């Protein structure tokens, strides 16, 4: 995969997780919103997609992710480190 293709894939994942976070933005309890995003990513994203967004988060410090999306991906990253 070229650098350009990798960037495009990352940009698509960032947009997708931000869209999911936008849906949960209406949840008044921030922790429930983050839980909902993490649950969605865990249930509906294939493991490869989750690994890519976690790697993007680690490399780019969550650049481009909304606050809720960043919190959810941080939680996924923590879970991945714990499982390793």
TADAUR-V801420 format. One line per field, one symbol per residue. ss: DSSP state (H for helix, E for strand, - for the rest). burial: I if it has 16 or more other C-alpha atoms within 10 Angstrom, else O. A space follows every 50 residues. Layout:
ss->???
burial->???
This chain:
ss->--HHHHHHHHHHHHHHHHHHHHHH-----HHHHHHHHHHHHHHH--HHHH HHHHHHHHHH------HHHHHHHHHHHHHHHHH-
burial->OOOOOOOOIIOOIIIOIIOIIIOIIOOOOOOOIIIIIIOOIOOOOOOOII OOIIIIIOOOOIOOIIOIIIIIIIIIIOOOOOOO
